[in-house]
Amino acid sequence: MDIQNINAISQPEKSARQKSTETSTVGFQSYLDAFSDKLQRNSSAVEASPHMCNVQSVPFINMPPQQKEMVDKVSSVLDLFENYSNELQNSNKTLKEIEPTLLNMKQAAEKLYKENALNTEKSQTLSQLINNLQVTATVEYFKFQRGDYL
């Protein structure tokens, strides 16, 4: 065996490899084109549906007025949580500017928790959600005061 010519490839072998590469490239290109066409057809079908991205509200069916009021209050407290999160992500806001939002969020969650305790028509899942909101707001307040965000 000649070690000097180990990398040498004869001319017929080179042309055979080039032909197989060209064949596989053509096969792959046709597969890629077919897939692109299919994707474009599917995306146009999705764009044709105007209701795909619209979220419609769900009416509260058979919900007592007190529970509906509590659900609305939970929604407003969740909005406060979202505002607080957005302010934490805003690099232009200082912690001093964020603190009133946190205090507002904590007070609203505590008030909601107390109202839920006095509510006679409680839903177990709603009560659990309100409890979780109150605990999360309190923990977040302690983390903020402890200096976790410095």
Secondary structure by P-SEA (a helix, b strand, c coil): ccccccccccaaaaaaaaaaaaaaaaaaaaaaaaaaaaaaaaaaaaaacccccbbbbbccccccaaaaaaaaaaaaaaaaaaaaaaaaaccccccccaaaaaaaaaaaaaaaaaaaaacccccaaaaaaaaaaaaaaaaaaaaaaacccc
